[in-house]
Amino acid sequence: MIITSKILHNVSLTAHPQGCARHTLDQIDWVRSLSQHLPSASLLPKRVLVLGGSTGYGLSSRIVTAFAGHAATLNVSFEREPSENKTATPGWYNTLAFEQEAAKEGLVAASVFGDAFSQEIKARVASRIKDLMGQVDLVVYSLASPMRTDPFTGEVYRSVLKPIGQPYTALSVDTSTGIVHSVTVEPAERKQIDDTVKVMGGEDWRLWISYLLEQGLLARGAMTVSYTYIGPQVTYPVYREGTIGKAKEDLEHSAAVLDGYLAAIGGKAYVSVNKALVTRASAVIPVVPLYMAILYRVMKDLGLHEQCTEQMYRLFTGKLYTGQPVPVDSENRIRLDDWEMRADVQREVMERWNSLEEGALLTCGDLEGFRCEYDHIHGFGFDSIDYLADVDPRMV
């Protein structure tokens, strides 16, 4: 079939198998180019479990630990497999490309596809860890899901992207036309706030670490890290002070709880506050695409822009595994967003933001860069790929 990009409400409905493979291999090659003479490679973890390791920061975590640190990796993610006339999710193609490349280097690389919130998948993962690694040295928690079924009650919870207390009106951008427009988001009800925390908060992270500890699958000194975002005040009402913000607060508080769980084995739990980047999830948050388009332009002009894998390379080789104490802020968070939140960066972003006019074309940002990254994570926009060629979606 001829596979073309189909986007509805900022959500891509298709993925190109060859393009997804190209995107994954490009990231692997970048890590290889930097890590050939990496002095701290021996300090990186050698047995890694990545919960949500097929796209975004999770995939990048897997790539860095495997191809910079030669780690055995196990991914857990929920994927739609391809059929004769329907493409798989990008994560399915990314995972296949990653594991094929890892096999060439003799690296252990496996995946468990399914609902990571379920007890069944936890049991399957435990069995795979025992068979492939014995124990793990690092657990990366990078799950992003719109819904979660409670593994004990069977109740289904759904997350929402809404402000709390009152409607929020701000400028956003139509990523297909580049026109700046006003958007109003109605406030969440109490149940929607609680449900969002249930889906995207720290409860499942705590359940995973508890389960792995009970099964004796965490090695002495094992670490776990999860990812969060804070961002600028202009996005606070719909993000940090909204329903997702409440979930992220719960996630961050969970790190302290997990520190207590891990104390018996000399382990540690961290939350890394990462930079705003284009992911399948962030592209649908109101206001955020406009902020990111402007941020990209400013950070690229200053030579500070990083994509997911560049961020994760800096996290693992410059923060978590250096042989020195892990640098954290006053709330015990790793600040990988330090470049984004620099005073000069934010000052320039806000000057450009304040110059925006509703109904006008966005000219002071890098919307093309935003679109390009969104295309790439779905396998589109690569010059080396013939997008008019007949492709079997079941094959990479």
VENLIN-V753298 format. One record per residue. N is the residue number from 0. RES is the residue in one small letter. D_LAST is the distance of its C-alpha to the last C-alpha in whole Angstrom. Layout:
n=N res=RES d_last=D_LAST
n=N res=RES d_last=D_LAST
//
This chain:
n=0 res=m d_last=13
n=1 res=i d_last=14
n=2 res=i d_last=13
n=3 res=t d_last=16
n=4 res=s d_last=17
n=5 res=k d_last=19
n=6 res=i d_last=22
n=7 res=l d_last=25
n=8 res=h d_last=27
n=9 res=n d_last=25
n=10 res=v d_last=22
n=11 res=s d_last=19
n=12 res=l d_last=18
n=13 res=t d_last=14
n=14 res=a d_last=11
n=15 res=h d_last=9
n=16 res=p d_last=5
n=17 res=q d_last=5
n=18 res=g d_last=9
n=19 res=c d_last=9
n=20 res=a d_last=7
n=21 res=r d_last=10
n=22 res=h d_last=12
n=23 res=t d_last=12
n=24 res=l d_last=12
n=25 res=d d_last=15
n=26 res=q d_last=17
n=27 res=i d_last=17
n=28 res=d d_last=18
n=29 res=w d_last=21
n=30 res=v d_last=22
n=31 res=r d_last=22
n=32 res=s d_last=24
n=33 res=l d_last=27
n=34 res=s d_last=27
n=35 res=q d_last=28
n=36 res=h d_last=31
n=37 res=l d_last=31
n=38 res=p d_last=35
n=39 res=s d_last=34
n=40 res=a d_last=31
n=41 res=s d_last=33
n=42 res=l d_last=34
n=43 res=l d_last=30
n=44 res=p d_last=29
n=45 res=k d_last=28
n=46 res=r d_last=27
n=47 res=v d_last=25
n=48 res=l d_last=24
n=49 res=v d_last=23
n=50 res=l d_last=23
n=51 res=g d_last=21
n=52 res=g d_last=18
n=53 res=s d_last=15
n=54 res=t d_last=16
n=55 res=g d_last=19
n=56 res=y d_last=22
n=57 res=g d_last=21
n=58 res=l d_last=17
n=59 res=s d_last=20
n=60 res=s d_last=22
n=61 res=r d_last=20
n=62 res=i d_last=18
n=63 res=v d_last=22
n=64 res=t d_last=23
n=65 res=a d_last=21
n=66 res=f d_last=21
n=67 res=a d_last=24
n=68 res=g d_last=26
n=69 res=h d_last=24
n=70 res=a d_last=24
n=71 res=a d_last=23
n=72 res=t d_last=21
n=73 res=l d_last=20
n=74 res=n d_last=19
n=75 res=v d_last=20
n=76 res=s d_last=19
n=77 res=f d_last=19
n=78 res=e d_last=15
n=79 res=r d_last=15
n=80 res=e d_last=12
n=81 res=p d_last=11
n=82 res=s d_last=13
n=83 res=e d_last=13
n=84 res=n d_last=14
n=85 res=k d_last=14
n=86 res=t d_last=11
n=87 res=a d_last=11
n=88 res=t d_last=13
n=89 res=p d_last=11
n=90 res=g d_last=12
n=91 res=w d_last=10
n=92 res=y d_last=7
n=93 res=n d_last=9
n=94 res=t d_last=11
n=95 res=l d_last=8
n=96 res=a d_last=8
n=97 res=f d_last=11
n=98 res=e d_last=12
n=99 res=q d_last=10
n=100 res=e d_last=12
n=101 res=a d_last=15
n=102 res=a d_last=16
n=103 res=k d_last=16
n=104 res=e d_last=19
n=105 res=g d_last=20
n=106 res=l d_last=20
n=107 res=v d_last=20
n=108 res=a d_last=17
n=109 res=a d_last=17
n=110 res=s d_last=17
n=111 res=v d_last=19
n=112 res=f d_last=18
n=113 res=g d_last=21
n=114 res=d d_last=24
n=115 res=a d_last=25
n=116 res=f d_last=28
n=117 res=s d_last=29
n=118 res=q d_last=31
n=119 res=e d_last=29
n=120 res=i d_last=26
n=121 res=k d_last=28
n=122 res=a d_last=30
n=123 res=r d_last=26
n=124 res=v d_last=25
n=125 res=a d_last=29
n=126 res=s d_last=28
n=127 res=r d_last=25
n=128 res=i d_last=27
n=129 res=k d_last=30
n=130 res=d d_last=27
n=131 res=l d_last=25
n=132 res=m d_last=28
n=133 res=g d_last=31
n=134 res=q d_last=31
n=135 res=v d_last=30
n=136 res=d d_last=31
n=137 res=l d_last=29
n=138 res=v d_last=28
n=139 res=v d_last=27
n=140 res=y d_last=27
n=141 res=s d_last=25
n=142 res=l d_last=25
n=143 res=a d_last=25
n=144 res=s d_last=25
n=145 res=p d_last=28
n=146 res=m d_last=29
n=147 res=r d_last=30
n=148 res=t d_last=32
n=149 res=d d_last=35
n=150 res=p d_last=34
n=151 res=f d_last=38
n=152 res=t d_last=39
n=153 res=g d_last=36
n=154 res=e d_last=37
n=155 res=v d_last=34
n=156 res=y d_last=34
n=157 res=r d_last=33
n=158 res=s d_last=33
n=159 res=v d_last=34
n=160 res=l d_last=34
n=161 res=k d_last=38
n=162 res=p d_last=41
n=163 res=i d_last=44
n=164 res=g d_last=47
n=165 res=q d_last=47
n=166 res=p d_last=45
n=167 res=y d_last=43
n=168 res=t d_last=43
n=169 res=a d_last=42
n=170 res=l d_last=40
n=171 res=s d_last=36
n=172 res=v d_last=34
n=173 res=d d_last=32
n=174 res=t d_last=29
n=175 res=s d_last=28
n=176 res=t d_last=32
n=177 res=g d_last=33
n=178 res=i d_last=36
n=179 res=v d_last=38
n=180 res=h d_last=39
n=181 res=s d_last=41
n=182 res=v d_last=39
n=183 res=t d_last=41
n=184 res=v d_last=40
n=185 res=e d_last=42
n=186 res=p d_last=43
n=187 res=a d_last=42
n=188 res=e d_last=44
n=189 res=r d_last=45
n=190 res=k d_last=43
n=191 res=q d_last=40
n=192 res=i d_last=40
n=193 res=d d_last=41
n=194 res=d d_last=37
n=195 res=t d_last=35
n=196 res=v d_last=37
n=197 res=k d_last=36
n=198 res=v d_last=32
n=199 res=m d_last=32
n=200 res=g d_last=35
n=201 res=g d_last=35
n=202 res=e d_last=36
n=203 res=d d_last=33
n=204 res=w d_last=32
n=205 res=r d_last=36
n=206 res=l d_last=35
n=207 res=w d_last=32
n=208 res=i d_last=34
n=209 res=s d_last=37
n=210 res=y d_last=35
n=211 res=l d_last=33
n=212 res=l d_last=37
n=213 res=e d_last=38
n=214 res=q d_last=36
n=215 res=g d_last=37
n=216 res=l d_last=33
n=217 res=l d_last=34
n=218 res=a d_last=35
n=219 res=r d_last=39
n=220 res=g d_last=38
n=221 res=a d_last=35
n=222 res=m d_last=34
n=223 res=t d_last=32
n=224 res=v d_last=31
n=225 res=s d_last=30
n=226 res=y d_last=30
n=227 res=t d_last=32
n=228 res=y d_last=33
n=229 res=i d_last=36
n=230 res=g d_last=36
n=231 res=p d_last=39
n=232 res=q d_last=42
n=233 res=v d_last=41
n=234 res=t d_last=38
n=235 res=y d_last=40
n=236 res=p d_last=42
n=237 res=v d_last=38
n=238 res=y d_last=36
n=239 res=r d_last=39
n=240 res=e d_last=42
n=241 res=g d_last=40
n=242 res=t d_last=38
n=243 res=i d_last=35
n=244 res=g d_last=38
n=245 res=k d_last=39
n=246 res=a d_last=36
n=247 res=k d_last=36
n=248 res=e d_last=39
n=249 res=d d_last=39
n=250 res=l d_last=36
n=251 res=e d_last=38
n=252 res=h d_last=41
n=253 res=s d_last=39
n=254 res=a d_last=38
n=255 res=a d_last=42
n=256 res=v d_last=42
n=257 res=l d_last=39
n=258 res=d d_last=41
n=259 res=g d_last=44
n=260 res=y d_last=42
n=261 res=l d_last=40
n=262 res=a d_last=44
n=263 res=a d_last=44
n=264 res=i d_last=42
n=265 res=g d_last=42
n=266 res=g d_last=39
n=267 res=k d_last=38
n=268 res=a d_last=36
n=269 res=y d_last=36
n=270 res=v d_last=34
n=271 res=s d_last=33
n=272 res=v d_last=34
n=273 res=n d_last=31
n=274 res=k d_last=31
n=275 res=a d_last=30
n=276 res=l d_last=26
n=277 res=v d_last=24
n=278 res=t d_last=22
n=279 res=r d_last=21
n=280 res=a d_last=24
n=281 res=s d_last=26
n=282 res=a d_last=26
n=283 res=v d_last=28
n=284 res=i d_last=31
n=285 res=p d_last=34
n=286 res=v d_last=35
n=287 res=v d_last=32
n=288 res=p d_last=30
n=289 res=l d_last=33
n=290 res=y d_last=34
n=291 res=m d_last=31
n=292 res=a d_last=31
n=293 res=i d_last=35
n=294 res=l d_last=34
n=295 res=y d_last=31
n=296 res=r d_last=33
n=297 res=v d_last=36
n=298 res=m d_last=34
n=299 res=k d_last=32
n=300 res=d d_last=36
n=301 res=l d_last=37
n=302 res=g d_last=34
n=303 res=l d_last=33
n=304 res=h d_last=30
n=305 res=e d_last=27
n=306 res=q d_last=24
n=307 res=c d_last=23
n=308 res=t d_last=22
n=309 res=e d_last=25
n=310 res=q d_last=27
n=311 res=m d_last=26
n=312 res=y d_last=26
n=313 res=r d_last=30
n=314 res=l d_last=30
n=315 res=f d_last=29
n=316 res=t d_last=31
n=317 res=g d_last=34
n=318 res=k d_last=35
n=319 res=l d_last=34
n=320 res=y d_last=34
n=321 res=t d_last=37
n=322 res=g d_last=39
n=323 res=q d_last=41
n=324 res=p d_last=42
n=325 res=v d_last=39
n=326 res=p d_last=41
n=327 res=v d_last=41
n=328 res=d d_last=43
n=329 res=s d_last=46
n=330 res=e d_last=44
n=331 res=n d_last=42
n=332 res=r d_last=39
n=333 res=i d_last=37
n=334 res=r d_last=37
n=335 res=l d_last=33
n=336 res=d d_last=34
n=337 res=d d_last=37
n=338 res=w d_last=36
n=339 res=e d_last=36
n=340 res=m d_last=39
n=341 res=r d_last=41
n=342 res=a d_last=44
n=343 res=d d_last=43
n=344 res=v d_last=40
n=345 res=q d_last=41
n=346 res=r d_last=44
n=347 res=e d_last=42
n=348 res=v d_last=40
n=349 res=m d_last=43
n=350 res=e d_last=45
n=351 res=r d_last=42
n=352 res=w d_last=41
n=353 res=n d_last=45
n=354 res=s d_last=45
n=355 res=l d_last=43
n=356 res=e d_last=44
n=357 res=e d_last=43
n=358 res=g d_last=42
n=359 res=a d_last=41
n=360 res=l d_last=38
n=361 res=l d_last=37
n=362 res=t d_last=37
n=363 res=c d_last=38
n=364 res=g d_last=34
n=365 res=d d_last=31
n=366 res=l d_last=29
n=367 res=e d_last=27
n=368 res=g d_last=26
n=369 res=f d_last=25
n=370 res=r d_last=23
n=371 res=c d_last=21
n=372 res=e d_last=20
n=373 res=y d_last=20
n=374 res=d d_last=17
n=375 res=h d_last=15
n=376 res=i d_last=15
n=377 res=h d_last=13
n=378 res=g d_last=11
n=379 res=f d_last=14
n=380 res=g d_last=17
n=381 res=f d_last=15
n=382 res=d d_last=17
n=383 res=s d_last=15
n=384 res=i d_last=12
n=385 res=d d_last=14
n=386 res=y d_last=14
n=387 res=l d_last=16
n=388 res=a d_last=13
n=389 res=d d_last=12
n=390 res=v d_last=9
n=391 res=d d_last=8
n=392 res=p d_last=7
n=393 res=r d_last=7
n=394 res=m d_last=4
n=395 res=v d_last=0
//
